[in-house]
Amino acid sequence: MPDNINKTTDFFKALGDPTRIKILKLLLSGKKLCVGMIAFKLNITQSAVSQHLKVLKSNDIVDGTRTGFNMHYRVNEDVFKKFGIDLRKITDI
């Protein structure tokens, strides 16, 4: 049971950063985006985007698919369903 509590806590901590919410909002547009495009759209460095994606990916919030040299990311909406969360409402706040 403590392991589930830790996973749940880490999941919500990962959502506790405004930049990560902005990244999720971009990814919810339906397109898979690479780090460079996310950085461009949010006007932050690619390094910062990579760090945020690392946190999101480690909590199964996003997943990536390699296309050539780039990783393209998308939201893993199943993890939100597991918690009974409507992700679109979170990103509208």
C-alpha positions in Angstrom: 0.0 0.0 0.0 2.7 2.6 0.7 4.0 2.1 -2.8 0.6 3.1 -4.2 0.6 6.1 -2.0 4.0 7.1 -3.2 3.1 6.7 -6.8 -0.1 8.8 -6.3 1.9 11.5 -4.5 4.5 11.6 -7.2 1.8 11.8 -9.9 0.2 14.9 -8.3 3.6 16.5 -7.6 4.4 16.2 -11.3 1.3 18.2 -12.0 2.2 20.9 -9.5 4.3 22.9 -11.9 2.7 25.6 -14.2 5.1 24.9 -17.0 4.2 21.2 -17.0 0.5 22.1 -17.2 1.3 24.3 -20.2 3.1 21.4 -21.8 0.1 19.1 -21.2 -2.2 21.7 -22.7 0.0 21.9 -25.9 0.1 18.1 -26.2 -3.7 17.9 -25.8 -4.0 19.7 -29.1 -3.9 16.3 -30.6 -0.5 16.5 -32.3 2.5 14.7 -31.1 5.2 17.4 -30.5 9.0 17.2 -30.2 11.1 19.0 -27.6 12.1 21.8 -30.0 8.5 22.6 -30.9 7.3 22.6 -27.3 10.3 24.9 -26.4 9.4 27.3 -29.3 5.7 27.5 -28.4 6.4 28.1 -24.7 9.4 30.3 -25.3 11.6 28.3 -22.9 14.8 26.4 -23.5 14.9 22.9 -24.9 16.8 21.8 -21.8 14.0 23.1 -19.6 11.4 21.2 -21.7 13.4 18.0 -21.5 13.6 18.3 -17.7 9.9 18.8 -17.4 9.2 15.9 -19.8 11.5 13.7 -17.8 9.3 14.2 -14.7 6.1 13.8 -16.7 7.3 10.6 -18.4 8.6 9.1 -15.2 5.0 9.3 -13.8 3.5 7.9 -17.0 1.8 11.2 -17.7 3.3 11.5 -21.2 4.9 9.0 -23.5 7.2 9.4 -26.5 7.6 7.8 -29.9 10.9 8.1 -31.8 10.6 9.3 -35.3 14.0 9.6 -37.0 16.2 11.6 -34.7 13.3 13.2 -32.7 11.1 12.0 -29.9 7.5 13.0 -30.3 5.4 13.2 -27.1 1.7 12.8 -26.4 -0.4 12.8 -23.2 -1.2 9.3 -21.7 -4.8 10.0 -21.0 -5.3 6.5 -19.5 -3.4 7.5 -16.4 -5.8 10.3 -15.8 -8.8 8.1 -16.3 -7.3 5.7 -13.7 -7.5 8.6 -11.2 -10.9 9.7 -12.4 -9.5 13.1 -13.6 -10.8 15.0 -16.6 -7.5 16.4 -17.9 -9.2 18.9 -20.1 -10.7 20.6 -17.1 -7.3 20.8 -15.4 -5.7 22.5 -18.4 -8.6 25.0 -18.7 -7.9 26.5 -15.2 
